[in-house]
Amino acid sequence: MNEHTIKIAILDMYNGEPNQGMRCIIDIVNRFNNIVSFKIFDVRRKSELPKVKDFDIYISTGGPGNPLEGDGIWDTGYYAFIDELVAWNNENEIKKHVLFICHSFQMACKHFGLAEITKRNDTSFGVMTVHKTKEGNHDPLLEGLDDPFYAVDSRDYQVVQPHLNVFADKGAKIISLEKIRDHVQFERAIMAVRFTKYFVGTQFHPEADPLSFIANLKKAETREKIINMKGRKKFRNMLEDLLDEEKIYKTNETLIPNFLRMAINDLMKTRKMLSN
């Protein structure tokens, strides 16, 4: 790799639990391997965090557990690291770009004081429709996706009750929301936020591909858990959604690649400008 290679840090938030998410993220990043390199940091098990100056793009993964809890070591370090990234972008012309996914997204929303994090009445798991907001219709992260679009969702917690005054103060935007559920009186969860021009996050799993989900469903324990939780009809519908090329395939092929292309183009443009 030469000195002009764009360096990506993948912040592993899975806490050592087996998952398909990391494979999916690496697969997407490798689509850009002619211009990027990457390194993985085990945040929760080993309290590993990169030096801000050493990387250009950061992808912070999903993970298990309560986003409001930590051990006082890795979580404190993680929040301090987010603050370092903010400070860097305030002080330097070449910006750091960050994508927060699921667990990381919830932690970022908490850290920036944008909304409340609550436990759901039941687990959200499977393929769901995600609706763009007015701002989301113009956000480049979601460009190329329909409204609504389809995404893999897997969470016991949710981001709700946005503090709109804080959003306004920080210039943050809600860019997608959970589907409207007319038959139940629950709040719509926030599904994606544009924190800043350079920081963005999703509650759902944009990295997920049908292969990873189906691999998970091949486990008898997982399959029975979903059927018991959602019923056989919804389980069959989920399988059909996974095989539809206009649903999860499309989100996997679109969202993180959008993020990476935007980040790479911005970095290359700024580097070129500063070198002239």
Residue, then its C-alpha position, 0 to 999 in steps of 0.5 A: m500500500n502506498e502513502h496515498t491509500i485510504k485507511i479504514a478502521i473497523l471498530d468491532m463491537y461484537n464483544g466476541e460473539p459469533n456474527q455474520g456482520m463482520r464478514c459482510i462489512i469486510d466484503i463491502v470494504n474489499r470492493f474498494n481494495n484498489i484504493v483502501s486498506f483496513k484494520i480491525f479493532d476489538v473495542r469491547r473485549k480488548s478496549e482496542l481503539p485506533k489513533v485518530k490521526d492514523f485512519d481516514i474512515y471509521i466503521s463502528t459495528g453492531g453488537p449484542g447487549n444493552p447500549l446503555e451499559g459498559d464496564g467503565i473502561w471500553d465504553t468510556g474510551y469509546y465515547a472519548f474516542i468519538d469526542e476526539l474525532v469531533a475535535w479533529n474535524n473541528e480543527n483540520e481540513i482533512k476530515k474523518h468520516v464515520l458510520f455507526i451501525c445498530h449498537s454503535f448508532q444507539m451509543a452515538c445517539k446517547h452520547f450526543g444527547l439526541a434522543e432516548i434509548t429504551k428497551r423494546n416491548d419485543t425483539s425486532f428481528g427480520v426484514m423490515t421496511v424503512h421510511k425516508t424522512k424529508e431530509g432522508n430523501h436528499d441525503p446521499l447515504l440513501e441515494g438509490l434506495d426506494d422509499p420505503f426500502y428494505a433492511v435487516d433489523s435486529r435489536d432489543y433496544q430503540v432510539v426514540q423521543p428525539h430531542l429536537n432542540v438538540f438536533a437543531d443545535k447540532g445541525a443533525k437530521i433524522i433521515s429515516l424512521e421505522k414503519i408506521r404500525d397503526h395497530v399498536q400505539f408505539e412510537r416510531a423508532i429512529m432508523a438513521v441519523r445524519f449527525t454531521k456532514y461526516f458522521v452518519g449512522t443507521q439503526f438497521h444493518p446495512e451490511a447484511d446480505p441474504l447469505s449471512f441471514i440465511a446462514n443464521l436461519k440454518k441454525a435450528e435454535t435460531r429458526e425456532k426462536i424466530i418462528n416462536m417469536k414471529g409465527r410461521k407466516k412471518f417467517r416464510n415472508m422473511l425468506e421471500d424478502l431475503l430472496d427478492e433482489e430489490k430488497i436486502y440485496k439492493t440495500n447491501e449493494t447501495l448504502i455502505p458503498n454510498f458512504l465509502r464513495m462519499a468519504i473517499n471522494d471527499l478525502m481525495k478532493t481535499r488531499k488534491m486541493l491541499s497539495n496544490 
